[in-house]
Amino acid sequence: MRRLLMLGMLSLAAAACGPSRAEVEVDWTFGGLSCADAGVDRIEFSIAGETLSPDHFSCKQAMVGASLGSFVNGNYQLTVSGFDVAGNLVYQTTQTIQVRGTRLNQFPIDLPQVAQVTGDVTLHWTFGGKSCAAAGIPIVHVSVDNQVITDGNTADLPCSSGGIDGTTITPLSQGQHSFDLVGVDSAGNARFALNGFLVTVAAGQNTIASPDLAPAAPTTASANLTWTFDGKSCAAATVDQVTIFVDPDAAGNGGTNAGTVPCNTSGTDGASVDGLTRGTHSFAIQGIHTALDGAHLLYRTHNPPSRFFEIGLITDLSVSAESPP
């Protein structure tokens, strides 16, 4: 269990006759559970009127809480939010905390679950205008917002069920979602594909859509990686280059070197990895700072995250790296 120190843009020193200050620590649970048990992947927090850096951590980095730094005595409005691996807000609370005295102030906060407003999507698909049977497609692979959809323990969704070509995906949060679909023949080869099919979900309703997949033959899967370094951005962590490793061991060592890329590309801290085989893959990164005297390794992944990948689909994955202990 790790509790991290967060230093905001707050002076940590006070004049001899200045106002009293105290260290502030927040310990969090989510409906009485740890972030891991509650399905929380990322924790964000803010204090009204204050600038905090960093202002978020992954669950693995700060499972039980964080030290926020030193604050002048007074009342502060603190907001803590928990997001799942798909980026959905699942827990949140805003509370007023009272900082008093000069000793450590500890605040246990239990976040309530956010009521989710959801709907369903029913897809009636065709393949170049043909039915599942006419196109020779028994299986369809689907991802929503770059997350592979599974039916039980498999991503093989039946192309036709109960005499109807298609499937229903539920629940989905209200708003727009992006679908990628791949039609697979009986030999396991991808024969049709459609990427970026947009559907807007209405709360409490079943939205019907009719994607038509075009002939295509993708042979690999792709990962869309984003990363942080002790919860910090590339710029804040002074990382300019990142080396990516595919399928390292459980401690983040070894694996296939997928190359070294700029830490930030077009405003995004992350990069894509193509050419992946079908199945589960894990990822580790190394954060590098380039100086006049050469490259310096500042951060490395200690707990590689993994996801299941399907041919022709892109899967999002967040990877964190930590400084040496």
C-alpha positions in Angstrom: 0.0 0.0 0.0 1.6 3.3 -1.0 0.7 6.8 0.2 2.4 9.4 -2.0 3.5 12.9 -1.2 2.0 15.6 -3.4 3.5 19.1 -3.4 1.2 21.8 -4.7 2.2 25.3 -5.6 2.2 26.2 -2.0 5.0 27.7 0.0 6.3 25.1 2.4 8.0 27.7 4.6 6.3 30.4 6.6 7.7 33.5 8.1 8.4 33.3 11.9 5.4 35.3 12.6 3.3 34.0 9.7 0.1 32.0 9.9 0.2 28.5 11.3 0.6 25.6 8.8 0.0 21.9 9.0 0.7 18.9 6.8 -2.4 17.4 5.2 -3.0 13.7 4.5 -6.0 12.3 2.7 -6.8 8.6 3.1 -9.5 7.3 0.7 -11.8 4.4 0.2 -14.5 3.8 -2.4 -17.8 2.6 -0.9 -15.7 1.1 1.9 -13.3 -0.6 -0.6 -9.8 0.0 -1.7 -9.4 1.5 -5.2 -8.3 -1.9 -6.6 -11.3 -3.7 -5.1 -13.7 -1.0 -6.2 -12.4 -1.1 -9.8 -10.8 2.3 -9.7 -7.9 2.8 -12.0 -7.1 6.5 -11.6 -7.6 9.0 -8.8 -7.9 12.7 -9.4 -8.1 15.4 -6.8 -8.3 19.2 -6.5 -8.6 21.9 -3.9 -10.6 25.0 -4.9 -8.3 28.0 -5.3 -5.1 25.9 -5.2 -2.9 24.5 -8.0 -1.7 21.0 -7.2 1.0 19.2 -9.2 0.6 16.3 -9.7 -3.2 16.3 -9.3 -3.7 12.6 -10.1 -2.3 9.2 -9.4 -2.9 5.6 -10.6 -4.4 3.2 -8.1 -1.2 1.3 -8.0 0.8 4.5 -7.2 -1.5 5.6 -4.3 -3.9 2.8 -3.3 -4.8 4.2 0.1 -4.2 7.9 0.0 -1.7 10.8 -0.5 0.0 13.5 1.5 -1.0 16.8 0.0 1.7 19.0 1.5 1.6 21.9 3.9 -1.3 24.3 4.2 -2.1 27.5 6.1 -4.7 26.9 8.7 -8.2 27.3 7.3 -11.0 25.7 5.4 -10.5 24.1 2.0 -12.9 22.5 -0.5 -11.4 19.2 -1.6 -12.8 17.1 -4.6 -11.7 13.5 -5.0 -12.7 11.5 -8.1 -12.2 7.9 -9.1 -12.2 6.7 -12.7 -12.3 3.1 -14.0 -9.9 1.7 -16.6 -12.1 3.0 -19.5 -12.0 6.6 -18.1 -15.5 6.6 -16.7 -16.2 8.6 -13.5 -17.3 6.0 -11.0 -16.7 7.6 -7.6 -16.7 11.2 -6.5 -17.1 13.5 -3.5 -16.5 17.1 -2.6 -15.9 17.9 1.0 -14.7 20.8 3.1 -11.7 20.0 5.2 -10.5 22.1 8.2 -6.8 22.4 8.5 -5.9 23.2 12.2 -2.8 23.5 14.3 0.8 22.6 13.3 0.7 18.8 13.4 -0.4 16.4 10.7 -4.0 16.7 9.8 -5.5 13.3 8.5 -8.8 13.2 6.7 -10.4 9.7 5.9 -12.7 10.1 2.9 -15.0 7.4 1.7 -16.2 8.2 -1.9 -19.7 7.3 -2.9 -20.4 5.7 -6.2 -21.6 8.0 -9.0 -25.0 7.1 -10.4 -24.4 5.9 -13.9 -26.8 7.0 -16.6 -26.7 4.3 -19.3 -28.3 2.9 -22.3 -27.9 0.0 -24.8 -26.8 -0.3 -28.4 -28.0 -3.0 -30.8 -25.9 -3.5 -33.9 -27.5 -5.1 -37.0 -24.4 -5.6 -39.1 -23.8 -6.5 -42.7 -20.7 -7.4 -44.7 -20.5 -5.5 -48.0 -24.3 -5.5 -47.9 -24.5 -9.3 -47.3 -25.8 -11.2 -44.3 -23.5 -13.3 -42.0 -24.4 -16.5 -43.9 -24.0 -15.0 -47.4 -20.6 -13.4 -46.5 -19.3 -16.6 -44.8 -18.8 -14.8 -41.4 -19.6 -16.8 -38.3 -17.7 -14.6 -35.8 -17.4 -10.8 -35.2 -14.9 -9.0 -33.0 -16.0 -5.7 -31.5 -14.3 -2.9 -29.5 -16.0 0.1 -28.0 -13.9 3.2 -27.3 -10.8 1.0 -27.9 -11.8 -1.7 -25.4 -12.4 -5.2 -26.7 -15.9 -6.6 -25.9 -16.0 -10.1 -24.6 -18.8 -12.6 -24.1 -17.8 -14.5 -21.1 -14.2 -15.5 -21.6 -14.0 -15.0 -25.3 -14.0 -12.0 -27.7 -15.7 -14.2 -30.4 -19.2 -12.8 -30.7 -21.6 -14.9 -32.8 -22.4 -13.1 -36.0 -26.0 -14.4 -35.9 -28.0 -15.4 -32.9 -31.6 -16.5 -32.8 -31.9 -15.8 -36.5 -30.8 -12.2 -36.2 -27.5 -10.8 -37.5 -26.1 -8.6 -34.8 -25.6 -8.2 -31.1 -26.7 -5.9 -28.2 -24.0 -4.2 -26.0 -25.0 -3.0 -22.6 -24.6 -1.0 -20.5 -23.0 2.0 -22.2 -22.8 5.5 -20.7 -24.9 8.1 -22.5 -23.2 10.0 -25.2 -21.1 9.2 -28.3 -19.1 6.0 -28.5 -16.8 4.7 -31.2 -17.1 1.1 -32.5 -14.5 -1.0 -34.4 -15.7 -4.2 -35.9 -14.0 -7.1 -37.6 -15.7 -10.0 -39.4 -13.9 -13.4 -39.1 -14.4 -16.4 -41.3 -14.6 -20.1 -40.1 -10.8 -20.4 -40.6 -10.1 -17.6 -38.2 -9.1 -15.0 -40.8 -10.3 -11.4 -40.7 -12.3 -10.7 -43.9 -14.3 -7.6 -43.2 -13.6 -4.5 -41.0 -15.1 -1.1 -40.1 -13.3 1.4 -37.8 -14.6 4.5 -36.1 -18.3 3.7 -36.4 -20.0 6.3 -34.2 -23.2 5.7 -32.2 -24.8 8.1 -29.7 -26.3 6.4 -26.7 -29.5 7.8 -25.1 -30.0 7.3 -21.4 -32.5 4.5 -20.7 -33.0 3.6 -24.4 -31.9 1.0 -26.8 -30.2 2.6 -29.8 -30.3 0.6 -33.0 -27.5 1.0 -35.6 -26.6 -0.8 -38.8 -22.9 -0.9 -39.6 -21.8 -2.3 -42.9 -18.3 -3.8 -42.8 -16.1 -3.5 -45.9 -13.8 -6.2 -47.3 -10.5 -6.0 -45.4 -7.8 -8.5 -44.2 -6.0 -7.1 -41.1 -3.4 -9.5 -39.6 -2.3 -7.7 -36.4 -3.7 -5.8 -33.4 -2.6 -2.4 -32.1 -2.1 -0.8 -28.7 -2.7 2.9 -28.0 -0.5 3.7 -25.0 -0.6 6.7 -22.7 1.8 7.1 -19.9 2.8 8.9 -16.7 5.9 9.1 -14.5 5.2 9.0 -10.7 1.8 10.4 -11.8 3.4 13.3 -13.7 3.3 14.3 -17.4 6.3 14.1 -19.7 7.0 17.8 -19.2 6.7 17.8 -15.4 8.9 14.6 -15.2 11.5 16.1 -17.6 11.2 13.0 -19.8 11.7 13.5 -23.5 12.2 9.9 -24.8 10.4 6.7 -23.9 11.5 3.1 -24.7 8.6 0.6 -24.9 8.9 -3.1 -24.0 6.2 -5.7 -25.0 5.6 -8.7 -22.7 8.2 -8.0 -19.9 8.1 -10.2 -16.8 6.0 -9.3 -13.8 8.6 -6.9 -12.5 8.9 -5.0 -15.7 12.2 -6.6 -16.9 13.0 -8.0 -20.3 10.4 -8.3 -23.1 10.6 -7.2 -26.7 12.0 -3.8 -27.3 9.4 -2.0 -29.4 11.5 1.0 -29.9 12.2 4.5 -28.5 9.8 7.3 -29.3 9.3 11.0 -28.2 7.5 11.1 -24.9 5.0 13.6 -26.2 3.6 13.5 -29.8 1.2 16.1 -31.0 0.2 17.1 -27.5 -0.3 13.5 -26.3 1.9 11.7 -23.7 1.9 8.3 -25.4 2.4 6.4 -28.6 0.9 3.5 -30.7 2.4 0.0 -30.9 1.4 -2.0 -34.0 2.0 -5.5 -35.2 0.7 -7.3 -32.1 -0.5 -10.9 -32.2 -4.0 -11.9 -30.9 -4.0 -12.5 -27.2 -3.0 -10.9 -23.9 0.1 -8.6 -23.9 1.7 -6.5 -21.2 3.8 -3.3 -21.5 6.6 -1.6 -19.7 8.3 1.7 -20.4 11.5 3.5 -19.5 11.4 7.3 -19.2 14.6 8.9 -20.4 16.0 12.5 -20.1 18.4 13.6 -22.8 21.1 16.0 -21.6 24.4 17.3 -23.0 26.2 14.5 -21.3 24.0 11.8 -22.8 20.8 9.9 -22.0 19.7 9.4 -18.4 17.2 6.7 -17.3 14.8 8.4 -14.8 11.8 6.1 -14.6 10.9 2.5 -15.3 7.7 0.4 -15.0 7.6 -1.9 -12.0 4.1 -3.4 -12.5 3.4 -3.9 -16.2 -0.3 -3.6 -17.1 -1.8 -6.0 -19.6 -4.9 -6.2 -21.9 -6.4 -8.7 -24.4 -5.9 -7.8 -28.0 -7.8 -8.8 -31.1 -6.7 -8.7 -34.8 -7.8 -5.5 -36.5 -8.7 -3.7 -33.2 -7.0 -0.9 -31.3 -6.9 -1.2 -27.5 -6.2 1.7 -25.1 -3.8 1.1 -22.2 -2.3 3.4 -19.6 1.2 2.6 -18.4 2.9 4.1 -15.4 6.6 4.3 -14.7 8.2 5.1 -11.3 11.5 6.6 -10.2 14.0 4.3 -8.4 13.1 3.7 -4.7 
